[in-house]
């Protein structure tokens, strides 16, 4: 299905790079969402096991989530540049 839609876009005059850039942006957003969700779930489990270290776990969770969002934003910008 994906291949047929890509071929239809290529036949309609859209460059295959533009289709790839759009797919890359979507996959990047999905991957970042899954990664941050996994971090949040793991942090909540860790806080439930050791409530006394909740502030350290929360701080590390926020730092890692910010790093993932930064990489995802960079990847989306690169994909949008490929759309130009």
C-alpha positions as CSV (number, residue, x, y, z in Angstrom):
1,X,0.0,0.0,0.0
2,X,2.8,2.4,0.9
3,X,4.8,1.6,-2.2
4,X,1.7,2.1,-4.4
5,X,1.0,5.5,-2.9
6,X,4.7,6.5,-3.3
7,X,4.5,5.4,-7.0
8,X,1.3,7.4,-7.5
9,X,3.0,10.5,-6.1
10,X,6.0,10.0,-8.3
11,X,3.8,9.5,-11.3
12,X,1.8,12.7,-10.4
13,X,5.0,14.8,-10.7
14,X,6.0,14.9,-7.0
15,X,9.6,14.2,-6.4
16,X,10.3,11.0,-4.5
17,X,12.5,13.0,-2.1
18,X,9.5,15.0,-1.0
19,X,7.5,11.9,-0.3
20,X,10.5,10.5,1.7
21,X,10.8,13.7,3.6
22,X,7.1,13.7,4.6
23,X,7.4,10.0,5.6
24,X,10.5,10.8,7.6
25,X,8.9,13.6,9.5
26,X,5.9,11.4,10.4
27,X,8.1,8.5,11.6
28,X,10.3,10.9,13.6
29,X,7.2,12.3,15.4
30,X,5.9,8.8,16.2
31,X,9.3,7.6,17.4
32,X,9.8,10.6,19.7
33,X,6.3,10.1,21.1
34,X,7.0,6.4,21.8
35,X,10.4,7.2,23.4
36,X,9.0,9.9,25.7
37,X,6.1,7.6,26.7
38,X,8.5,4.8,27.6
39,X,10.6,7.2,29.6
40,X,7.6,8.5,31.5
41,X,6.3,5.0,32.3
42,X,9.7,3.8,33.4
43,X,10.1,6.9,35.6
44,X,6.8,6.3,37.3
45,X,7.6,2.7,38.0
46,X,11.0,3.8,39.5
47,X,9.3,6.4,41.7
48,X,6.8,3.8,42.9
49,X,9.6,1.5,43.9
50,X,11.8,4.2,45.5
51,X,9.7,7.2,46.5
52,X,12.6,8.8,48.4
53,X,14.5,9.4,45.2
54,X,11.6,10.9,43.3
55,X,13.2,14.3,42.7
56,X,16.4,12.7,41.2
57,X,14.4,10.4,38.9
58,X,12.0,13.3,37.8
59,X,15.0,15.5,37.0
60,X,16.7,12.8,34.9
61,X,13.4,12.1,33.2
62,X,12.9,15.7,32.2
63,X,16.5,16.0,30.9
64,X,16.3,12.8,28.8
65,X,12.8,13.8,27.4
66,X,14.3,17.3,26.4
67,X,17.2,15.6,24.6
68,X,14.8,13.3,22.7
69,X,12.6,16.3,21.8
70,X,15.7,18.1,20.6
71,X,16.8,15.3,18.3
72,X,13.3,14.8,17.0
73,X,13.0,18.5,16.2
74,X,16.3,18.4,14.4
75,X,15.2,15.4,12.4
76,X,11.9,17.0,11.5
77,X,13.6,20.2,10.3
78,X,15.9,18.0,8.1
79,X,12.9,16.3,6.7
80,X,11.2,19.6,6.0
81,X,14.3,20.8,4.3
82,X,14.1,17.8,2.0
83,X,10.6,18.9,1.0
84,X,12.0,22.2,-0.4
